[in-house]
Amino acid sequence: GAAYAGTAIENSMLGAAHSCANPLTAKFNVVHGEAVGVMLPHIIRFNSKLPEIAAVYESYFGGDLADRVSELLWEARMPQKISEHGVKEENLRDLAEMGDSGPAVVMRGISEALIATAMGLAVAIPVVIAYNALARIVQDKISQAEEVATLIRAIRLNK
């Protein structure tokens, strides 16, 4: 799974957005996906200054791709500015330096996310098992009721 995620990140050109998002996750406890989302339009605009990159973006979306990503963030009711996550201008230098420091910066956030995921699975797996067992019981009862209904119809037709 992690290999697929890494491949998807590399092929989707999110590397710079991730680098910029990691410090937001580490320092401001921003959910990583939201941090990537808030950074992505800015990265697209920055990259679009190169004509060959602008052409690639144009092939993905006929209009302004950065504006479209911003619209999607708005539709998802996600913040569109880092200031909405509590970032102030005086934090920008620290965030830039943290973005250059590698993955160790977000390890605490990642470990918390893994623990939360594990806790969620610890609850979800038994619930899914119970649901599936209950669904089988209900389906069996429906089948039995249909058999009884068929027998009753057959008896009524013979009278």
Beta strands, then each sheet from edge to edge (+ up, - down):
end
